[in-house]
Amino acid sequence: MNAFGVGGRSIGAGAPVFLIAEAGVNHNGDLGLAMKLVDVAAEAGADAVKFQTFRSAALVSRRAPKAAYQRATTGDRGGQAEMLARLELGEAQHAALMDHCARRGILFFSTPFDEASADLLERLGVPLLKVPSGEITNLPFLRHLAGKRRPLIVSTGMSTLEEVARAVTVIGAAGDPPLALLHCVSAYPAPAAETNLRAMDALRSFDHPVGLSDHTTGITVAVAAVARGAAIVEKHFTLDRTLPGPDHRASLEPNELRALVQAVRTVESALGDGHKRPMPCEEDTRRVARRSLVAARTLRAGERLTADCVRLKRPGTGISPADLDQALGRVLRRDVGDDEVIDWSALEDR
């Protein structure tokens, strides 16, 4: 896979999982709340915290209705435009968040939803851009983002493999920036039974780092994605799921985000290098639990070792039962006591 670097971190095969704490619009338009979200993400140990950058007037028609999950979380009054207008962050607020992230040692980036918002992020020097699932068929927008030649992480919710292929081709032709693809199910929350983690295998055919933007409840599915080789995991989080707003209910709370980071790091360390071999922690058990050739009675120097002279017993510090045929027939160099482990130094060479 074509691994790439961002902010001193490597993303792709062989690198630690790039863990994105998705603040999204869970700041409710309040910069102070957004700063607290940065603090939570940094304290949890996430690699990056991601927000969303948009101008509601450029994103959605005044007549656009809310999605069902948005009505469930914000009520029936008003449409998408009215809801989103309350969640916008301006350039100065973005700059303040970037500075705060730098102080906290966590990477800041964002999802732009329109060309001007992408240009704003470019002006601020944001090193990485996220393409949301809803824009994967917005080919003019993809060309605009690719032309900035900075890494893109593309979510593929609601997409067919053919739509993903077309997006990858367009991005490559328009600037060929470093690229990663996230499997995603665009439901809030997404049912675990419809998450289809094996779809990550299909995305690997594009030869770019692959991960999961997870909208299921809890952390189980995200951790499972790491076990299946996800290079990136993105998960929404909030200070409190009971806060008003469209995404809070499908988000992790701070203690859950910490648990996710810890579980991901545990699983990725457990994956290892794939070579089957005894591990250092097994050495003592290996000595205790395996068997050796043991004298069935007192044996004298010069005696020839025969099958009735030995038993196979623990510990495994002597000649292995696997080498019994090579040991039988050899002459003893020295006396061996009853029930004593026999090692190669006790036997003459053939």
C-alpha positions in Angstrom: 0.0 0.0 0.0 1.1 3.6 -0.7 1.9 4.8 2.8 2.3 8.5 3.4 3.3 10.9 6.2 1.4 13.7 7.8 2.6 15.8 10.7 5.4 13.5 11.5 3.1 10.5 11.5 3.1 7.7 9.0 -0.2 6.3 7.6 -0.4 2.9 6.0 1.0 -0.6 6.2 3.6 -1.1 8.9 2.7 2.1 10.7 0.6 2.3 13.9 -3.1 2.7 13.4 -3.9 6.4 12.7 -6.7 7.1 15.1 -8.9 10.0 14.3 -11.2 11.5 17.0 -14.0 13.0 14.9 -15.3 16.1 16.7 -17.3 17.0 13.6 -20.0 19.5 14.6 -20.3 18.3 18.2 -19.1 21.7 19.3 -22.6 23.0 18.6 -21.0 26.2 17.1 -19.3 27.0 20.5 -15.5 27.6 20.3 -15.1 26.9 24.0 -16.8 23.5 23.5 -14.6 22.8 20.5 -11.5 23.5 22.6 -12.7 21.0 25.2 -13.2 18.4 22.5 -9.6 18.9 21.5 -8.5 18.4 25.1 -10.5 15.2 25.4 -9.0 13.8 22.1 -5.5 14.7 23.2 -5.9 13.2 26.7 -7.4 10.0 25.2 -4.3 9.5 23.0 -5.8 10.0 19.6 -3.5 10.9 16.7 -5.7 13.6 15.3 -8.9 15.5 16.0 -11.1 16.3 13.0 -13.7 19.0 12.6 -16.1 19.9 9.7 -15.7 23.1 7.7 -18.6 24.4 5.6 -20.8 27.4 4.6 -24.3 26.2 5.0 -25.5 28.5 2.2 -23.1 26.7 -0.2 -23.8 23.3 1.1 -27.6 22.9 1.3 -30.7 24.3 -0.3 -32.9 26.4 2.0 -35.7 23.9 1.1 -33.7 20.7 2.0 -35.4 18.7 4.8 -33.5 17.1 7.6 -32.5 13.5 7.5 -34.5 11.1 9.7 -31.7 10.8 12.2 -31.4 14.6 12.3 -35.1 15.0 13.1 -34.7 12.4 15.8 -31.9 14.3 17.4 -32.8 18.0 16.7 -36.6 18.0 16.3 -38.8 18.5 13.4 -38.6 22.3 13.3 -36.6 23.9 10.5 -34.6 22.3 7.7 -31.0 21.3 7.2 -29.9 24.9 6.3 -31.2 26.3 9.6 -29.6 23.5 11.6 -26.2 23.7 9.9 -26.0 27.5 10.1 -25.8 27.2 13.8 -22.9 24.8 13.5 -20.5 26.8 11.3 -17.0 27.8 12.5 -15.3 30.8 10.9 -11.7 31.2 9.9 -10.6 32.8 13.2 -12.1 30.0 15.1 -10.4 27.4 12.9 -7.0 29.2 13.5 -7.7 29.2 17.3 -8.4 25.5 17.2 -5.2 24.8 15.2 -3.2 26.7 17.7 -4.8 24.8 20.6 -4.1 21.5 18.9 -0.5 22.4 18.4 -0.2 23.2 22.1 -1.8 19.8 23.0 0.3 17.8 20.6 -2.5 16.5 18.4 -2.9 16.9 14.7 -5.8 19.2 13.6 -7.6 18.7 10.3 -11.0 19.0 8.9 -13.6 17.9 6.3 -14.4 20.7 3.8 -17.8 20.6 2.2 -17.3 23.2 -0.5 -14.5 24.8 -2.5 -14.2 28.0 -0.4 -14.0 26.0 2.8 -11.3 23.8 1.3 -9.4 27.0 0.3 -9.8 28.3 3.9 -8.1 25.2 5.2 -5.4 25.5 2.6 -4.7 29.1 3.7 -4.4 28.0 7.3 -1.9 25.3 6.3 -4.0 22.3 7.4 -1.8 19.4 6.2 -4.6 16.8 5.5 -8.1 17.0 4.1 -11.0 14.6 4.5 -13.6 13.9 1.8 -17.0 13.0 3.3 -19.0 10.2 1.9 -21.6 12.4 0.5 -19.1 14.1 -1.9 -17.6 11.0 -3.5 -19.7 11.5 -6.6 -19.0 15.3 -6.6 -16.2 15.0 -9.2 -15.6 18.8 -9.7 -15.1 19.1 -5.9 -12.7 16.1 -5.9 -10.7 17.7 -8.6 -10.5 20.9 -6.6 -9.3 19.1 -3.5 -6.8 16.9 -5.5 -5.3 20.0 -7.1 -4.1 21.2 -3.6 -1.7 18.2 -3.7 -2.0 17.5 0.0 -3.1 14.1 1.4 -6.7 13.1 1.2 -8.7 10.6 3.3 -11.8 9.6 1.4 -14.9 8.1 3.1 -16.8 5.7 0.9 -20.2 5.4 2.7 -23.2 4.8 0.4 -20.8 4.0 -2.5 -20.5 1.2 -5.0 -17.0 -0.1 -5.8 -17.4 1.5 -9.3 -18.1 4.9 -7.7 -15.0 4.5 -5.5 -12.9 3.6 -8.6 -14.1 6.6 -10.5 -13.3 8.9 -7.6 -9.8 7.4 -7.2 -9.2 7.9 -11.0 -10.4 11.5 -10.9 -8.2 12.3 -7.9 -5.2 10.7 -9.5 -5.7 12.6 -12.7 -6.3 16.0 -11.0 -3.2 16.0 -8.8 -2.5 12.5 -7.6 -2.1 13.4 -3.9 -1.4 10.8 -1.2 -4.7 9.0 -0.7 -6.4 6.7 1.8 -9.8 5.1 1.6 -12.2 4.6 4.5 -15.0 2.0 4.4 -18.0 3.6 6.0 -21.7 2.9 6.5 -23.5 6.3 6.5 -26.2 5.7 9.1 -26.2 7.3 12.6 -25.8 5.0 14.3 -25.0 2.2 11.8 -26.1 -1.3 12.6 -23.2 -3.6 13.3 -24.9 -6.3 11.2 -24.7 -4.0 8.1 -21.1 -2.8 8.6 -19.6 -5.3 6.3 -16.0 -5.0 7.4 -14.9 -7.4 4.7 -15.5 -4.6 2.2 -12.2 -3.2 3.4 -10.6 -6.1 1.5 -12.2 -4.8 -1.7 -10.9 -1.3 -1.1 -7.4 -2.7 -0.8 -7.5 -3.4 -4.6 -6.8 0.3 -5.2 -3.4 0.0 -3.5 -3.9 2.8 -1.0 -4.1 2.6 2.8 -7.6 1.4 4.0 -9.4 2.0 7.2 -12.8 2.4 8.8 -15.0 5.5 9.5 -17.2 3.8 12.1 -20.7 4.9 13.0 -21.7 1.9 15.1 -22.4 2.3 18.8 -19.6 1.3 21.2 -16.0 0.4 20.2 -16.3 -3.3 19.3 -16.6 -2.9 15.5 -13.8 -0.3 15.3 -11.5 -2.6 17.3 -12.4 -5.5 15.0 -11.5 -3.4 12.0 -8.0 -3.0 13.4 -7.8 -6.8 13.7 -8.7 -7.0 10.0 -5.8 -4.6 9.1 -7.3 -1.1 9.2 -4.6 1.5 8.9 -7.0 4.3 10.0 -9.9 4.3 12.4 -12.2 7.3 12.7 -14.8 7.6 15.4 -17.2 10.4 16.4 -16.9 11.6 20.0 -18.7 14.1 22.2 -18.5 15.5 25.7 -22.0 14.2 26.5 -24.4 12.2 24.3 -27.4 14.0 25.8 -26.3 17.4 24.3 -28.5 18.9 21.6 -27.2 18.4 18.1 -27.4 15.9 15.2 -24.4 13.7 15.9 -24.1 13.5 19.7 -26.2 10.3 20.1 -24.0 8.3 17.7 -20.8 9.5 19.4 -18.5 8.1 22.1 -18.2 9.9 25.4 -14.7 10.7 26.7 -14.2 7.5 28.8 -15.3 5.4 25.7 -12.8 7.3 23.5 -10.0 6.5 25.9 -11.1 2.9 26.0 -11.1 2.8 22.2 -7.6 4.2 21.9 -6.3 1.7 24.5 -8.1 -1.3 22.8 -6.7 -0.3 19.4 -3.2 -0.1 20.7 -3.5 -3.4 22.4 -4.9 -5.1 19.3 -2.3 -3.6 16.9 0.5 -4.7 19.2 -1.1 -8.2 19.3 -1.1 -8.6 15.5 2.7 -9.0 15.4 4.7 -9.8 12.3 2.9 -13.0 11.2 6.0 -15.3 11.7 5.1 -18.4 13.8 7.8 -18.9 16.4 8.2 -19.4 20.1 7.9 -16.0 21.8 10.2 -14.8 24.7 7.3 -15.0 27.2 6.9 -18.7 26.4 10.4 -19.8 27.2 9.8 -20.7 30.8 6.6 -22.5 30.0 8.3 -24.3 27.1 10.9 -25.7 29.5 8.2 -26.8 32.1 5.5 -28.1 29.8 7.5 -30.0 27.1 9.0 -33.5 27.7 12.5 -34.9 27.6 14.1 -38.3 27.6 14.4 -39.4 31.3 16.3 -42.4 32.6 13.9 -45.2 33.5 16.5 -46.5 36.0 20.0 -45.8 36.9 22.2 -46.0 33.7 25.9 -46.6 33.7 28.6 -45.1 31.5 29.3 -47.4 28.5 25.8 -48.7 28.4 23.9 -48.5 25.1 20.7 -46.5 25.3 17.7 -48.6 24.4 13.9 -47.9 24.4 13.4 -49.6 27.7 16.0 -47.4 29.3 14.0 -44.2 28.9 10.7 -42.6 29.7 9.2 -39.4 28.3 8.6 -36.9 31.0 8.7 -33.2 31.9 10.6 -30.9 31.9 11.7 -30.1 28.4 15.3 -29.3 29.2 16.9 -32.4 27.8 16.7 -34.4 24.5 13.3 -33.9 22.9 11.0 -36.9 22.3 11.1 -35.7 18.6 14.8 -36.8 18.6 14.2 -40.2 20.3 15.3 -42.2 17.2 18.6 -40.2 17.0 19.3 -40.9 20.6 18.6 -44.6 20.8 21.6 -46.8 20.2 24.1 -44.3 21.4 26.6 -45.1 24.2 26.4 -43.3 27.5 29.5 -41.1 28.3 28.6 -41.0 32.0 26.3 -42.4 34.7 22.7 -41.1 34.6 20.6 -41.4 37.8 17.1 -42.9 38.0 14.5 -40.3 36.7 17.2 -37.9 35.6 16.8 -35.9 32.4 19.1 -37.0 29.7 20.8 -34.4 27.5 23.1 -34.8 24.5 26.2 -34.3 26.6 25.5 -37.6 28.3 25.7 -39.5 25.0 28.6 -40.4 22.7 28.5 -39.3 19.1 27.5 -42.1 16.7 
